[in-house]
């Protein structure tokens, strides 16, 4: 099956009360684990690639080629999108589209609203020509994403009226309002703004995106999905599971040096994590 945009899969999720997980790639083991999990669970899936991860893997073209080769090898039948996570500029989004990404996020949330709208609109115009879906963000999600750190004091809840304006003026396919989630581990209990989430859903009527899906209780995940969150991003939980397994293997066998002997089990740990999230989000068995 060819790579697809995430537009249809998110609209189906919103209509049918489930969310599609975006699981970030950090190296080949992540791509293997996530694609295997998606096929086994018969779940649509979004492969997230940050600019930093793309650079680590030697460029967007390398990532797309790797994913396409794995899908061919696995005989993948479920919908798969490759999505630029937190694209920082028009140029980054254009480079991802040129490389074969089927979805991009333009994150101009740190800019004034008018500038955010203007840049997002420019990305949408380019992306839609190529059949590529676009995600935008308003407000600031706390925590760390690549080398960008947003301290608690800088994190900001999105304002519903501004969300409505951005969505209406840009024609984005999905929208990430900052409503209390964070990138990375939570320092305390997550405190999501569900009332504001419901207001944003009613004003925008497009699939919403929940960033920082690691560590959010299942009951809050279910509530967010009921309020229009059709895409939930997960990265930290997979990274923690992988690192834990690598440590376990090397602690048990300190003389081990073959990377396949510790990265293989860690790949399985990522896969188990992804399968658990797909079931929690309700996307399992939705790719029929």
Backbone bond lengths (Angstrom), bond angles and torsions (degrees), N, CA, C in turn:
res aa  C-N    CA-C-N  psi(-1)  N-CA   C-N-CA  omega(-1)  CA-C   N-CA-C  phi
1 X - - - 1.474 - - 1.527 109.72 -
2 X 1.323 118.77 133.49 1.471 120.03 179.67 1.533 111.37 -71.51
3 X 1.319 114.77 160.42 1.466 120.14 174.16 1.524 109.40 -63.01
4 X 1.318 116.44 146.34 1.463 121.22 -178.23 1.524 110.19 -129.13
5 X 1.322 116.33 163.38 1.465 119.93 172.41 1.526 107.57 -73.64
6 X 1.309 116.67 167.65 1.471 117.90 -178.61 1.532 112.05 -95.35
7 X 1.300 117.47 3.66 1.462 120.87 -176.49 1.529 112.27 -58.77
8 X 1.326 117.62 -54.58 1.464 120.86 -176.99 1.517 111.78 -65.58
9 X 1.333 117.11 -42.31 1.469 118.79 -177.17 1.528 111.54 -64.97
10 X 1.326 117.23 -34.38 1.474 119.36 179.51 1.526 111.52 -76.02
11 X 1.316 116.89 -37.18 1.466 119.14 177.59 1.524 110.63 -64.75
12 X 1.340 117.08 -38.84 1.461 120.53 176.48 1.521 111.07 -65.48
13 X 1.322 116.44 -39.76 1.455 120.04 178.07 1.513 111.89 -62.55
14 X 1.328 115.81 -45.63 1.475 120.26 179.38 1.520 111.07 -61.72
15 X 1.335 116.33 -41.68 1.466 120.80 -178.65 1.525 112.59 -68.52
16 X 1.337 116.43 -32.21 1.461 120.26 -172.23 1.525 114.42 -110.14
17 X 1.329 117.38 9.32 1.456 120.85 171.00 1.517 116.71 76.48
18 X 1.335 117.26 34.38 1.460 119.87 173.27 1.522 108.55 -138.14
19 X 1.327 115.98 168.96 1.467 120.97 178.52 1.515 109.80 -121.44
20 X 1.322 115.98 148.63 1.462 122.03 175.09 1.525 107.61 -97.76
21 X 1.314 115.80 131.82 1.458 119.67 -179.75 1.516 112.53 -81.06
22 X 1.335 115.13 136.98 1.464 120.42 166.06 1.519 105.92 -98.98
23 X 1.312 116.36 117.29 1.452 122.03 179.98 1.523 107.96 -114.11
24 X 1.322 116.01 122.57 1.457 119.89 -171.63 1.519 113.16 -78.91
25 X 1.343 114.93 143.03 1.454 122.27 175.60 1.524 109.17 -90.95
26 X 1.321 115.81 136.21 1.460 121.19 174.19 1.523 111.85 -121.75
27 X 1.334 116.14 -24.09 1.460 122.51 174.32 1.532 108.26 -165.81
28 X 1.332 116.99 -170.97 1.462 120.17 -174.96 1.522 112.60 -62.60
29 X 1.334 117.16 -37.47 1.465 119.77 -178.18 1.524 111.66 -60.13
30 X 1.321 117.41 -35.28 1.465 120.47 177.83 1.518 110.68 -66.35
31 X 1.330 116.89 -43.92 1.460 120.37 179.18 1.530 110.43 -61.92
32 X 1.313 116.87 -43.61 1.466 120.52 178.28 1.527 110.71 -60.85
33 X 1.323 116.10 -51.50 1.462 121.11 -175.38 1.524 112.14 -61.21
34 X 1.327 116.36 -44.24 1.468 120.51 -175.58 1.521 111.08 -70.45
35 X 1.322 117.07 -42.80 1.467 119.99 178.82 1.526 111.15 -66.00
36 X 1.319 117.56 -39.74 1.465 120.83 177.55 1.527 110.34 -64.04
37 X 1.323 116.51 -43.67 1.469 120.54 179.78 1.524 110.85 -61.97
38 X 1.337 116.49 -44.29 1.465 120.71 -178.08 1.524 111.24 -61.56
39 X 1.327 116.39 -43.05 1.459 119.71 -178.93 1.530 111.17 -68.08
40 X 1.307 116.61 -42.82 1.466 119.95 179.53 1.530 111.62 -63.94
41 X 1.324 116.27 -38.21 1.464 120.89 -178.48 1.520 112.84 -87.17
42 X 1.338 116.56 -5.43 1.464 121.23 -174.49 1.534 110.01 51.72
43 X 1.318 114.19 51.26 1.463 121.51 -177.52 1.518 110.93 -117.81
44 X 1.334 117.72 137.30 1.468 118.93 167.62 1.519 108.17 -62.71
45 X 1.317 117.15 154.80 1.460 119.12 -176.72 1.519 110.54 -150.54
46 X 1.325 115.42 150.28 1.462 122.85 176.64 1.524 107.74 -118.46
47 X 1.325 116.38 123.35 1.452 121.93 177.42 1.527 108.00 -94.23
48 X 1.320 116.20 110.30 1.459 120.74 -178.24 1.528 110.75 -88.18
49 X 1.318 115.52 137.45 1.469 120.92 178.33 1.521 108.28 -133.25
50 X 1.319 116.95 114.03 1.462 119.71 176.26 1.526 109.07 -78.93
51 X 1.315 116.06 164.68 1.462 118.98 177.70 1.524 110.63 -61.08
52 X 1.326 116.41 -39.21 1.464 120.14 179.12 1.513 112.29 -64.42
53 X 1.334 117.12 -42.82 1.463 120.62 179.01 1.525 110.56 -67.36
54 X 1.332 116.06 -38.80 1.454 119.58 177.48 1.522 111.24 -60.83
55 X 1.320 116.37 -42.66 1.468 120.99 178.11 1.525 110.48 -64.11
56 X 1.332 116.76 -41.56 1.463 121.47 179.71 1.529 110.95 -60.36
57 X 1.341 116.18 -36.87 1.466 120.60 -178.76 1.531 112.16 -90.83
58 X 1.349 116.24 16.62 1.468 123.20 174.57 1.518 114.46 71.59
59 X 1.325 116.64 29.62 1.453 119.72 168.89 1.515 114.53 113.75
60 X 1.323 114.94 157.44 1.459 122.01 -177.19 1.531 112.55 -62.13
61 X 1.339 116.59 -36.46 1.467 119.17 -179.16 1.527 111.37 -63.99
62 X 1.319 116.23 -37.41 1.463 120.86 178.12 1.528 110.09 -63.63
63 X 1.332 116.03 -43.33 1.467 120.83 -179.89 1.526 110.42 -60.92
64 X 1.324 116.94 -48.79 1.468 120.93 -178.56 1.521 110.43 -62.47
65 X 1.324 117.37 -43.64 1.466 120.79 179.90 1.523 110.94 -62.36
66 X 1.330 116.42 -42.56 1.467 120.78 179.26 1.525 111.07 -62.20
67 X 1.323 116.88 -46.42 1.458 120.71 -178.37 1.522 111.25 -65.18
68 X 1.321 116.50 -44.11 1.465 119.67 179.29 1.528 111.31 -62.00
69 X 1.334 117.06 -40.62 1.466 120.91 179.76 1.527 110.70 -65.24
70 X 1.324 116.91 -41.58 1.462 120.34 178.67 1.524 111.01 -65.79
71 X 1.338 117.04 -41.26 1.466 120.29 179.10 1.527 111.08 -62.72
72 X 1.318 115.90 -38.37 1.470 119.68 178.18 1.529 110.17 -66.92
73 X 1.327 115.88 -42.73 1.459 120.73 -179.79 1.531 111.56 -64.58
74 X 1.339 116.05 -39.48 1.464 120.92 -177.97 1.533 112.82 -82.27
75 X 1.319 117.24 -14.90 1.457 119.42 -173.76 1.516 111.39 65.52
76 X 1.322 115.78 43.83 1.465 121.68 -175.17 1.527 111.63 -59.66
77 X 1.326 116.10 130.91 1.470 121.46 -179.33 1.523 113.00 -113.94
78 X 1.329 117.80 -10.65 1.468 120.39 -176.54 1.529 110.20 -91.32
79 X 1.344 118.60 157.04 1.469 120.86 178.26 1.531 111.49 -66.43
80 X 1.328 115.89 129.05 1.467 122.23 179.65 1.522 108.99 -128.60
81 X 1.319 116.33 128.81 1.469 121.84 174.71 1.520 108.85 -115.42
82 X 1.329 117.23 143.27 1.468 121.60 169.95 1.523 106.99 -106.81
83 X 1.331 115.16 122.70 1.459 121.66 -168.68 1.524 110.85 -123.44
84 X 1.328 116.83 128.66 1.462 121.15 172.90 1.523 108.50 -74.21
85 X 1.309 116.68 118.25 1.467 122.14 -176.94 1.526 109.50 -93.27
86 X 1.312 116.82 123.45 1.470 122.97 178.00 1.529 112.44 56.96
87 X 1.330 115.84 51.92 1.457 119.42 173.05 1.519 109.86 -60.34
88 X 1.321 116.41 130.32 1.459 120.50 -171.77 1.526 114.29 -91.39
89 X 1.345 116.76 -10.68 1.466 119.28 -174.34 1.524 110.50 -157.91
90 X 1.319 115.64 165.65 1.460 120.63 174.53 1.523 109.57 -60.91
91 X 1.327 116.15 -40.07 1.459 120.81 -177.76 1.530 111.47 -62.73
92 X 1.340 116.98 -41.29 1.470 120.46 179.20 1.526 110.49 -64.30
93 X 1.325 116.60 -42.36 1.465 120.48 178.93 1.530 110.54 -64.94
94 X 1.330 116.78 -42.63 1.462 120.55 -179.93 1.526 110.72 -63.40
95 X 1.323 116.72 -39.24 1.461 121.14 179.75 1.535 110.28 -65.20
96 X 1.329 116.57 -40.17 1.470 120.60 178.72 1.531 110.53 -65.93
97 X 1.326 116.24 -43.30 1.473 120.63 179.20 1.530 110.03 -61.91
98 X 1.320 116.34 -44.28 1.464 121.30 179.36 1.529 111.27 -61.67
99 X 1.334 116.40 -33.07 1.464 120.96 -177.90 1.519 112.44 -78.78
100 X 1.352 117.28 -12.27 1.458 119.73 178.53 1.506 115.28 111.94
101 X 1.334 118.01 8.09 1.462 120.18 174.07 1.531 108.42 -62.67
102 X 1.321 116.19 144.41 1.463 119.73 -178.60 1.522 112.52 -103.65
103 X 1.326 116.11 1.19 1.461 120.99 178.62 1.521 108.62 -158.64
104 X 1.325 116.65 147.90 1.465 120.55 177.68 1.518 110.14 -139.80
105 X 1.318 114.56 150.91 1.468 120.84 170.55 1.517 107.44 -112.93
106 X 1.326 116.28 127.76 1.448 120.53 170.83 1.524 106.54 -102.59
107 X 1.315 116.17 116.73 1.462 120.74 -177.84 1.522 109.44 -106.48
108 X 1.347 114.61 92.72 1.461 120.55 176.35 1.524 109.70 -108.71
109 X 1.353 115.67 28.42 1.467 120.54 -173.92 1.527 113.28 -67.06
110 X 1.332 117.42 -19.15 1.466 119.79 179.12 1.528 111.89 -83.64
111 X 1.336 116.43 -7.65 1.461 121.06 -178.18 1.534 111.35 -95.04
112 X 1.324 117.91 161.26 1.471 120.60 174.79 1.528 110.23 -56.95
113 X 1.312 116.73 152.49 1.465 121.81 -174.50 1.530 112.40 -52.93
114 X 1.321 118.05 -47.22 1.468 120.24 -178.33 1.523 111.69 -60.10
115 X 1.339 116.73 -39.23 1.459 121.30 179.33 1.529 110.63 -70.08
116 X 1.324 115.71 -39.51 1.470 120.96 177.29 1.527 109.69 -59.73
117 X 1.310 116.64 -46.73 1.467 121.72 -179.62 1.533 110.73 -62.68
118 X 1.332 116.22 -46.11 1.473 120.01 -177.75 1.521 111.45 -61.64
119 X 1.334 117.12 -44.65 1.464 120.99 -178.89 1.532 110.73 -69.30
120 X 1.322 116.57 -43.47 1.465 120.37 179.63 1.522 110.92 -61.45
121 X 1.321 116.37 -42.11 1.462 121.12 179.64 1.527 110.86 -61.80
122 X 1.314 116.82 -40.09 1.468 121.93 179.10 1.533 110.70 -63.50
123 X 1.346 116.30 -41.88 1.470 120.67 178.90 1.522 110.63 -66.53
124 X 1.337 116.45 -42.45 1.471 120.96 179.91 1.528 110.69 -60.27
125 X 1.323 116.86 -43.36 1.472 120.48 -179.06 1.525 110.97 -59.53
126 X 1.326 117.06 -42.91 1.461 120.74 178.87 1.529 110.69 -69.89
127 X 1.325 116.39 -48.43 1.468 121.08 -174.23 1.524 112.19 -61.77
128 X 1.324 116.69 -44.78 1.461 119.90 -175.51 1.530 112.45 -67.12
129 X 1.319 117.36 -26.47 1.470 120.49 173.79 1.523 109.98 -60.11
130 X 1.336 115.75 -34.14 1.470 121.69 -176.28 1.530 112.39 -99.24
131 X 1.323 117.93 8.94 1.456 120.55 -179.88 1.516 113.87 70.68
132 X 1.323 115.83 24.91 1.467 122.62 -178.18 1.528 109.78 -100.51
133 X 1.325 116.59 133.49 1.474 120.63 -179.96 1.522 110.40 -82.13
134 X 1.344 115.46 157.51 1.466 121.10 -176.11 1.521 110.93 -131.77
135 X 1.325 115.11 136.52 1.467 123.73 173.61 1.522 108.23 -114.81
136 X 1.337 116.20 140.90 1.464 120.95 176.11 1.517 108.84 -125.64
137 X 1.325 116.33 166.56 1.465 121.04 -179.21 1.518 110.24 -135.03
138 X 1.328 115.05 147.26 1.460 121.74 174.58 1.518 107.92 -138.00
139 X 1.340 116.03 142.65 1.461 119.91 -169.78 1.517 107.83 85.17
140 X 1.326 117.43 179.33 1.470 119.57 -178.14 1.517 110.08 -127.86
141 X 1.335 115.82 122.36 1.458 122.06 177.59 1.522 108.26 -81.21
142 X 1.333 116.81 129.62 1.458 120.80 -179.02 1.513 112.80 -72.08
143 X 1.354 116.48 173.52 1.457 121.41 177.52 1.512 112.38 93.92
144 X 1.350 115.91 -161.69 1.460 121.37 -175.20 1.513 111.23 -122.36
145 X 1.341 115.82 133.21 1.460 123.83 175.31 1.520 106.72 -130.58
146 X 1.349 117.09 114.07 1.465 121.34 -169.99 1.534 108.81 54.78
147 X 1.331 117.67 -123.26 1.469 119.82 -177.81 1.530 112.66 -98.70
148 X 1.339 116.60 5.26 1.465 120.32 -178.21 1.523 109.73 -94.74
149 X 1.325 116.49 122.52 1.469 121.74 -179.82 1.519 108.86 -115.12
150 X 1.339 115.90 126.78 1.466 121.57 175.40 1.522 107.33 -112.05
151 X 1.332 116.35 109.00 1.458 120.31 -179.89 1.528 110.11 -69.20
152 X 1.346 115.25 160.24 1.465 120.56 -178.40 1.526 111.93 -52.86
153 X 1.334 115.69 -40.12 1.462 119.64 -177.34 1.518 112.58 -68.09
154 X 1.352 116.40 -22.20 1.458 120.58 -178.53 1.527 112.74 -92.58
155 X 1.350 115.51 -18.52 1.460 119.34 -179.82 1.530 108.97 -64.10
156 X 1.319 116.42 142.53 1.464 119.57 -175.35 1.514 110.82 -140.86
157 X 1.340 116.18 134.72 1.460 120.72 175.84 1.525 109.25 -72.39
158 X 1.317 115.49 140.11 1.457 120.25 176.03 1.522 110.13 -68.55
159 X 1.328 116.49 145.10 1.461 122.50 178.45 1.528 108.31 -94.00
160 X 1.342 118.83 120.98 1.464 121.71 -173.45 1.522 114.77 -51.04
161 X 1.326 117.75 -44.78 1.469 119.70 -178.47 1.528 111.31 -62.80
162 X 1.330 116.95 -35.46 1.458 120.67 177.76 1.526 110.45 -71.13
163 X 1.340 116.24 -35.90 1.468 120.18 176.31 1.524 110.34 -60.47
164 X 1.334 116.22 -44.97 1.463 121.08 -179.90 1.520 110.26 -60.24
165 X 1.323 116.43 -43.65 1.459 120.12 -178.71 1.530 111.02 -64.28
166 X 1.330 116.62 -45.56 1.466 119.70 -178.49 1.532 111.11 -61.72
167 X 1.316 116.91 -46.93 1.467 120.80 -179.04 1.525 111.12 -62.78
168 X 1.319 116.74 -44.86 1.469 120.57 -178.10 1.527 112.64 -65.89
169 X 1.330 116.50 -36.80 1.465 119.89 -174.91 1.531 113.97 -86.20
170 X 1.332 116.74 -17.58 1.477 118.89 -175.14 1.527 113.85 -107.57
171 X 1.329 117.51 -23.74 1.469 121.49 -177.23 1.528 112.46 64.70
172 X 1.340 117.35 36.34 1.470 121.00 176.06 1.522 109.99 -67.11
173 X 1.333 116.32 159.73 1.461 122.08 -177.40 1.528 112.97 -89.80
174 X 1.324 116.64 -26.77 1.461 121.36 174.79 1.518 107.77 -153.44
175 X 1.318 115.66 165.33 1.461 118.90 -167.65 1.519 110.91 -143.99
176 X 1.337 115.79 133.46 1.464 122.54 -179.25 1.531 110.32 -110.17
177 X 1.336 117.29 95.27 1.460 118.93 174.30 1.527 109.98 -84.24
178 X 1.311 118.29 132.46 1.463 121.39 177.68 1.531 108.51 -72.55
179 X 1.326 115.84 115.39 1.473 119.91 -174.53 1.528 112.22 -135.89
180 X 1.342 116.10 35.06 1.454 119.28 172.84 1.512 116.01 108.08
181 X 1.336 118.55 -6.85 1.466 119.80 176.88 1.528 108.82 -81.87
182 X 1.356 115.95 163.50 1.460 119.81 -179.56 1.519 110.19 -135.37
183 X 1.333 115.28 155.31 1.467 120.92 171.34 1.526 107.67 -81.98
184 X 1.322 116.79 134.32 1.465 120.31 179.52 1.520 111.00 89.82
185 X 1.347 116.87 -175.66 1.467 120.61 -177.73 1.524 112.07 -66.13
186 X 1.327 116.37 145.82 1.466 121.39 175.98 1.523 109.90 -78.93
187 X 1.336 116.49 140.96 1.453 121.15 178.09 1.529 110.70 -81.59
188 X 1.322 117.26 -24.94 1.462 122.85 176.91 1.514 108.70 -142.77
189 X 1.313 117.03 -154.11 1.455 120.50 177.37 1.530 110.25 -74.90
190 X 1.342 118.00 134.49 1.465 119.72 175.37 1.528 110.73 -59.70
191 X 1.325 115.41 142.98 1.464 119.95 -178.97 1.533 108.28 -131.72
192 X 1.328 115.21 83.82 1.463 120.03 -176.40 1.534 110.63 -83.13
193 X 1.316 115.67 143.48 1.466 121.11 -179.32 1.517 111.00 -87.34
194 X 1.329 117.01 80.09 1.460 120.73 -174.46 1.529 113.33 -66.57
195 X 1.325 117.42 -36.71 1.470 119.18 178.68 1.518 110.67 -61.30
196 X 1.315 114.77 -43.81 1.466 118.97 179.47 1.525 110.75 -70.06
197 X 1.322 116.73 -34.54 1.470 120.75 176.80 1.522 110.29 -60.52
198 X 1.320 116.25 -43.83 1.465 120.47 179.75 1.528 110.75 -64.47
199 X 1.326 115.95 -39.13 1.462 119.79 178.88 1.521 110.92 -64.96
200 X 1.334 116.51 -42.84 1.461 120.61 178.90 1.526 110.46 -63.71
201 X 1.328 116.81 -41.80 1.468 120.71 178.29 1.523 110.67 -58.70
202 X 1.322 116.61 -46.78 1.468 120.58 -177.89 1.525 112.11 -66.82
203 X 1.332 117.31 -32.31 1.466 120.94 -178.48 1.525 112.86 -80.06
204 X 1.331 117.11 -34.14 1.466 120.48 -173.25 1.527 113.34 -99.65
205 X 1.325 116.52 -36.31 1.469 123.03 178.69 1.529 113.13 56.83
206 X 1.339 117.23 34.75 1.467 120.56 172.56 1.536 107.75 -127.19
207 X 1.329 117.98 163.34 1.469 119.87 179.45 1.530 111.21 -58.01
208 X 1.329 115.78 132.09 1.454 121.20 177.41 1.524 109.90 -95.54
209 X 1.342 115.29 159.15 1.460 121.51 -178.12 1.525 109.03 -121.85
210 X 1.322 115.48 133.39 1.464 121.35 177.66 1.520 108.46 -107.93
211 X 1.320 116.39 109.99 1.461 120.80 176.61 1.529 109.23 -84.40
212 X 1.331 115.64 157.77 1.463 119.16 178.02 1.513 112.60 69.01
213 X 1.335 117.21 49.10 1.465 121.01 -176.31 1.516 114.79 -73.51
214 X 1.328 117.75 -11.48 1.459 120.72 179.46 1.520 110.53 -73.41
215 X 1.327 116.74 130.05 1.464 121.21 173.54 1.511 115.58 87.44
216 X 1.323 118.01 -0.22 1.468 120.48 177.33 1.525 108.23 -83.52
217 X 1.339 118.86 127.66 1.465 121.04 -179.51 1.529 111.80 -57.44
218 X 1.340 115.67 149.49 1.464 120.82 -177.79 1.520 112.23 -56.71
219 X 1.319 117.35 -39.37 1.473 119.95 -179.31 1.527 110.97 -62.21
220 X 1.326 117.18 -35.39 1.467 120.37 177.94 1.528 111.20 -74.27
221 X 1.337 115.63 -35.73 1.468 119.89 175.12 1.520 109.62 -60.39
222 X 1.330 116.60 -48.14 1.468 121.17 -179.33 1.525 111.14 -61.14
223 X 1.319 116.25 -39.98 1.466 119.48 180.00 1.526 110.79 -67.22
224 X 1.328 116.02 -42.16 1.474 119.85 178.35 1.527 110.55 -60.94
225 X 1.337 116.94 -40.93 1.463 120.53 178.57 1.523 110.32 -63.34
226 X 1.330 116.89 -39.78 1.469 120.26 179.44 1.521 111.91 -66.11
227 X 1.345 116.14 -19.68 1.469 121.30 -179.64 1.531 111.88 -102.52
228 X 1.328 115.96 22.55 1.459 119.15 171.53 1.508 116.92 98.82
229 X 1.341 118.42 1.02 1.470 120.07 177.86 1.519 108.86 -76.91
230 X 1.330 116.58 103.60 1.467 121.79 -175.82 1.524 112.20 -104.84
231 X 1.324 117.29 -1.34 1.471 122.50 176.99 1.522 107.59 -137.55
232 X 1.330 115.89 125.65 1.462 120.62 179.65 1.520 108.35 -125.96
233 X 1.331 116.32 127.14 1.461 121.75 -174.89 1.527 111.71 -92.98
234 X 1.331 115.65 132.65 1.468 121.61 179.18 1.521 108.65 -133.98
235 X 1.319 116.14 128.37 1.469 120.99 174.66 1.527 110.19 -142.56
236 X 1.331 116.71 -52.12 1.462 121.03 -174.97 1.517 112.07 -57.25
237 X 1.328 117.69 -41.35 1.462 120.74 -177.56 1.527 111.11 -62.45
238 X 1.326 117.24 -39.19 1.466 121.02 176.66 1.524 110.82 -66.58
239 X 1.322 116.67 -41.37 1.462 120.89 -179.68 1.529 111.25 -64.65
240 X 1.334 116.20 -41.56 1.470 120.35 179.03 1.526 110.38 -63.71
241 X 1.342 116.34 -43.65 1.465 120.65 -179.91 1.525 110.81 -62.69
242 X 1.332 116.17 -41.87 1.459 119.71 179.76 1.522 111.33 -65.31
243 X 1.330 116.62 -48.38 1.467 120.59 -177.80 1.533 111.06 -62.10
244 X 1.316 116.57 -39.24 1.468 121.05 179.39 1.526 110.39 -61.65
245 X 1.328 117.13 -44.78 1.470 120.98 -179.05 1.520 111.32 -66.80
246 X 1.330 117.66 -40.43 1.464 120.54 178.19 1.528 110.17 -60.81
247 X 1.338 116.16 -44.41 1.473 119.92 178.85 1.525 111.21 -62.15
248 X 1.332 116.48 -42.58 1.464 120.24 -179.97 1.527 111.12 -60.11
249 X 1.325 116.08 -48.19 1.464 120.46 -177.69 1.522 110.88 -63.07
250 X 1.339 117.14 -44.78 1.463 120.17 -177.10 1.528 111.76 -73.30
251 X 1.328 117.48 -28.89 1.468 119.75 175.53 1.529 110.79 -68.74
252 X 1.333 115.34 -37.99 1.460 119.86 179.07 1.528 111.89 -72.82
253 X 1.348 115.61 -33.15 1.465 120.44 -177.79 1.533 109.22 -132.15
254 X 1.339 116.72 75.58 1.471 120.44 -174.37 1.529 114.48 -62.36
255 X 1.332 117.95 -18.57 1.467 120.20 179.89 1.525 112.22 -90.12
256 X 1.310 117.28 0.43 1.471 121.71 -178.89 1.523 110.43 -68.29
257 X 1.326 116.55 134.54 1.469 119.34 178.77 1.525 113.52 -133.21
258 X 1.326 118.14 -11.30 1.460 121.24 177.98 1.529 109.12 -74.71
259 X 1.339 118.81 113.52 1.468 120.20 -175.35 1.521 113.58 -59.93
260 X 1.339 116.86 -26.57 1.462 119.12 179.71 1.521 111.39 -65.34
261 X 1.331 116.07 -26.58 1.466 120.20 -176.22 1.532 112.77 -78.60
262 X 1.360 117.25 -19.83 1.466 118.24 175.06 1.529 112.50 -113.04
263 X 1.340 117.61 -26.84 1.463 119.11 176.66 1.526 111.24 -77.20
264 X 1.337 117.26 -29.71 1.463 120.15 176.60 1.530 111.86 -60.55
265 X 1.345 118.35 -54.52 1.465 119.43 176.33 1.527 113.05 -60.33
266 X 1.346 116.66 -33.74 1.470 118.74 179.78 1.523 110.92 -69.47
267 X 1.335 116.76 -32.20 1.470 121.09 174.56 1.527 110.19 -62.61
268 X 1.321 116.14 -40.37 1.465 120.25 177.93 1.531 111.19 -64.44
269 X 1.343 116.21 -34.92 1.467 120.37 178.44 1.527 110.65 -67.14
270 X 1.330 117.07 -39.48 1.471 120.78 175.80 1.519 109.60 -62.11
271 X 1.313 116.14 -45.50 1.467 121.47 -178.71 1.525 111.32 -59.62
272 X 1.312 117.23 -44.42 1.467 120.86 178.51 1.527 110.82 -61.42
273 X 1.334 116.16 -40.23 1.463 120.73 179.06 1.523 110.66 -63.53
274 X 1.319 116.74 -45.13 1.465 121.81 -178.81 1.531 110.58 -64.49
275 X 1.322 117.04 -43.60 1.467 120.41 178.48 1.527 110.33 -59.49
276 X 1.324 116.43 -43.46 1.467 119.94 178.70 1.517 112.30 -60.52
277 X 1.330 116.37 -39.70 1.468 120.55 179.70 1.527 111.56 -69.90
278 X 1.320 116.77 -39.81 1.464 119.99 178.67 1.533 110.79 -60.53
279 X 1.312 115.80 -40.94 1.464 119.69 177.87 1.521 111.32 -68.30
280 X 1.332 116.27 -39.51 1.469 120.47 178.74 1.531 111.04 -65.19
281 X 1.326 116.91 -39.13 1.467 121.35 -178.70 1.519 112.67 -78.29
282 X 1.338 116.92 -14.19 1.466 120.49 178.84 1.510 114.53 84.68
283 X 1.344 118.18 12.37 1.467 120.20 -176.95 1.523 113.04 -87.31
284 X 1.332 117.50 -13.38 1.466 120.53 178.17 1.524 110.13 -60.16
285 X 1.333 114.84 138.92 1.464 123.24 179.42 1.541 114.00 65.95
286 X 1.328 116.65 16.55 1.462 119.99 178.34 1.529 112.22 -93.07
287 X 1.340 117.05 -12.21 1.465 120.53 177.92 1.532 107.79 -97.98
288 X 1.309 116.10 83.58 1.468 120.47 -173.77 1.522 110.13 -104.15
